[in-house]
Amino acid sequence: MTHTSDIVRPPKDLIDGLKEIGAATVAGTLGHMGYRNPHMVGPVAQNAGKSIVGPALTLQFLPQRPDLFSEGEYADPETQLHRHVLYHAQEGDVVVVDARGDMSSGVFGDMMSTYFKGRGGAGIVIDGCMRDRPNVQKLDLPLWLRGWTPNYHVQTSIFPNAVNVPIACGGVTVMPGDIIVADDDGVVVVPVSMARAVIDEAHKHHEWEEFSREKLMQGAPLQRYYPLHPSANDEYEAWRAANRKS
């Protein structure tokens, strides 16, 4: 089992900039930049209307092997890596877990989630399940999961193997410190090296979409206004000037 050091968190201005952009726009912008599929398939929003942006703390599970793992639910806390990932949590962090899509192991429950929220954690993303749903829901902690189970984390076929290492979650590679953008559309991974360009491009996209939305609501041709056709650029620039867009 691997327990690594803390993550390198991205600059706060990148986090704040991405908070103004939805997951769909971020995913689309990344796609135009050559990152074809930054969206995690599997984890879905459990709290309608919640959105988060924050650096990833990662936790990796592997299939159980008796020669590698034989602990129970209440083993020595210092050997339980699913707890250790939470020890690293700072305000605004997002815990991202590769639970191998397992639908029978509850990675965290009521007490672990309470601790994480008390540390200021922004939310949890798991390619798998949690437990204690009635109590966890009372915390109003943003969650993206495959589902829920009554089983504890090592009761069935997986075990925690490593903290803050590269993982795959929902078919997407996640590096410790990557920026997670999540809302009702799903979870998107933003490499820190691409974040500033995503913010700049997404703001441009958002502005002309606002113009196009107004035109489409008026019954204007879809072919001209979405995506914005070059022949409509003068009209768009006039709209920007009238609305004091910079």
C-alpha positions in Angstrom: 0.0 0.0 0.0 1.2 3.5 -0.9 0.8 6.6 1.1 2.3 9.6 -0.6 2.9 13.2 0.4 0.4 16.1 0.0 -0.6 17.5 -3.4 0.5 20.7 -5.1 -2.6 22.8 -5.3 -3.3 25.1 -8.3 -3.3 28.9 -8.0 -6.6 30.2 -6.5 -7.3 32.4 -9.5 -7.6 29.3 -11.7 -10.1 27.8 -9.2 -12.1 31.0 -9.1 -12.0 31.5 -12.9 -13.4 28.0 -13.5 -16.2 28.5 -10.9 -17.8 30.9 -13.3 -18.0 28.2 -16.0 -20.2 25.1 -16.1 -19.0 21.6 -16.6 -20.5 21.4 -20.1 -18.7 24.5 -21.3 -15.4 23.3 -19.7 -15.7 19.9 -21.4 -16.5 21.4 -24.7 -13.7 23.9 -24.5 -11.2 21.1 -23.6 -12.5 19.1 -26.5 -11.7 22.0 -28.9 -8.3 22.1 -27.3 -7.6 18.4 -28.1 -8.6 16.8 -24.9 -11.3 14.6 -26.4 -13.1 13.2 -23.3 -12.4 14.8 -20.0 -15.8 13.8 -18.6 -16.0 10.9 -16.1 -18.5 8.3 -17.1 -20.3 6.7 -14.2 -20.3 9.1 -11.2 -23.5 11.2 -11.3 -24.7 14.1 -9.2 -26.5 13.1 -5.9 -27.4 16.6 -4.9 -29.3 18.5 -7.6 -28.1 22.1 -8.1 -24.7 21.6 -6.5 -21.5 22.7 -8.3 -17.9 22.5 -7.2 -14.4 23.4 -8.4 -11.4 22.3 -6.6 -8.1 20.3 -6.6 -8.2 16.5 -6.6 -7.0 14.4 -3.7 -6.9 10.8 -5.1 -7.6 7.4 -3.7 -7.0 4.2 -5.6 -8.7 0.8 -4.9 -7.6 -2.6 -6.3 -9.2 -6.0 -6.3 -8.6 -7.8 -3.0 -5.9 -10.4 -2.7 -5.6 -12.3 0.6 -1.8 -12.0 0.6 -1.9 -8.3 0.2 -4.9 -7.3 2.3 -6.7 -8.9 5.2 -8.1 -6.0 7.3 -11.6 -5.5 8.5 -13.7 -2.4 9.0 -12.2 -1.5 12.3 -8.5 -2.2 11.7 -5.8 0.1 13.0 -6.8 3.5 11.6 -3.2 4.1 10.6 -3.4 1.3 8.0 -6.7 2.4 6.5 -5.8 4.4 3.5 -9.4 5.4 2.8 -9.1 7.5 6.0 -5.6 8.8 5.1 -6.8 10.6 1.9 -9.1 12.6 4.2 -6.3 13.6 6.5 -4.8 15.6 3.6 -8.0 17.6 3.0 -8.0 21.4 3.1 -10.8 23.8 2.4 -12.0 23.5 -1.1 -10.4 20.1 -1.9 -12.2 17.3 -3.8 -11.6 13.7 -3.0 -11.6 11.6 -6.2 -11.8 7.8 -5.8 -11.0 5.0 -8.3 -13.3 2.3 -6.8 -13.2 0.3 -10.1 -16.9 0.9 -10.7 -17.6 -1.5 -7.8 -21.3 -1.4 -6.8 -21.0 -3.3 -3.6 -18.4 -1.5 -1.5 -19.2 1.7 0.3 -16.0 3.7 0.2 -17.1 6.3 2.8 -20.0 6.6 5.1 -21.5 9.0 7.6 -18.5 9.5 9.9 -15.9 9.9 7.2 -18.1 12.3 5.3 -18.7 14.3 8.4 -15.0 14.6 9.1 -14.3 15.6 5.5 -17.0 18.3 5.6 -15.6 19.5 8.9 -12.2 19.9 7.2 -13.8 22.2 4.6 -13.9 19.7 1.8 -15.8 20.8 -1.3 -17.1 17.4 -2.5 -16.5 13.7 -3.2 -16.3 11.9 -6.6 -16.3 8.1 -6.6 -16.4 5.6 -9.4 -18.3 3.4 -7.1 -20.5 3.7 -4.0 -21.0 5.2 -0.6 -23.0 4.0 2.4 -25.2 5.5 5.2 -27.2 7.5 2.7 -29.9 8.8 5.1 -27.2 10.4 7.4 -24.9 11.5 4.6 -27.7 13.3 2.8 -28.2 15.4 5.9 -24.7 16.8 5.5 -25.6 18.4 2.2 -22.1 17.5 1.0 -21.8 17.6 -2.8 -21.4 14.0 -4.1 -20.9 12.4 -7.5 -21.3 8.6 -7.3 -22.4 5.5 -9.1 -24.8 4.6 -6.3 -25.2 3.5 -2.7 -24.7 0.2 -0.7 -25.0 -0.9 2.9 -21.6 -2.6 2.8 -18.5 -1.0 4.2 -15.4 -0.3 2.1 -13.5 -3.6 2.3 -16.5 -5.9 2.9 -16.6 -7.2 -0.6 -14.0 -7.3 -3.4 -11.8 -4.2 -3.4 -9.3 -2.6 -1.0 -7.6 0.9 -0.8 -4.1 0.7 -2.2 -2.7 4.2 -2.7 -3.3 7.9 -1.8 -2.4 10.9 -4.0 -1.2 8.9 -7.0 -2.4 9.0 -10.6 -5.7 7.1 -10.9 -8.4 6.4 -13.5 -11.9 7.5 -12.4 -14.8 7.1 -14.7 -12.5 6.4 -17.6 -10.5 9.6 -17.1 -6.9 9.9 -15.8 -6.8 12.1 -12.7 -3.5 13.4 -11.4 -3.3 14.6 -7.8 -3.9 18.4 -7.9 -5.9 18.3 -11.2 -8.8 20.7 -11.1 -12.2 19.0 -10.8 -15.3 20.8 -12.2 -18.6 19.1 -11.3 -22.2 20.0 -11.5 -25.5 18.4 -12.6 -24.0 17.6 -16.0 -21.3 15.5 -14.4 -17.6 15.6 -13.5 -14.8 17.1 -15.7 -11.1 16.9 -15.1 -9.0 20.0 -16.0 -5.2 19.7 -16.2 -3.7 22.6 -14.4 -1.5 23.4 -17.4 -4.7 23.9 -19.5 -6.8 25.7 -17.0 -6.0 29.3 -17.9 -6.6 28.8 -21.6 -9.9 27.0 -20.8 -11.0 30.1 -18.8 -10.1 32.5 -21.6 -11.7 30.5 -24.3 -14.8 29.7 -22.3 -15.5 33.3 -21.5 -15.4 34.1 -25.2 -17.7 31.2 -26.0 -20.1 32.3 -23.2 -20.4 35.8 -24.5 -21.4 35.0 -28.1 -23.7 32.2 -26.8 -25.5 34.9 -24.8 -26.0 36.9 -28.0 -27.0 33.8 -29.9 -29.5 32.8 -27.3 -31.3 36.1 -27.5 -31.5 35.8 -31.3 -32.7 32.2 -31.2 -35.4 33.1 -28.7 -36.6 35.7 -31.3 -36.9 32.9 -33.9 -33.8 33.7 -35.8 -32.1 31.0 -38.0 -30.2 28.4 -36.1 -27.8 28.1 -39.1 -26.7 31.8 -38.6 -26.5 32.0 -34.8 -25.4 28.6 -33.5 -22.5 28.3 -33.9 -22.2 32.0 -34.7 -21.6 32.3 -38.4 -18.9 34.7 -39.6 -21.6 36.7 -41.5 -23.1 37.6 -38.1 -19.9 38.9 -36.6 -20.7 42.6 -37.3 -24.1 42.2 -35.7 -22.5 40.5 -32.7 -19.9 43.2 -32.2 -22.6 45.8 -32.3 -24.5 43.9 -29.6 -21.4 43.7 -27.5 -20.9 47.4 -27.8 -24.5 48.1 -26.9 -24.2 45.9 -23.9 -20.8 47.2 -22.9 -19.1 43.8 -23.2 -15.4 43.9 -23.0 
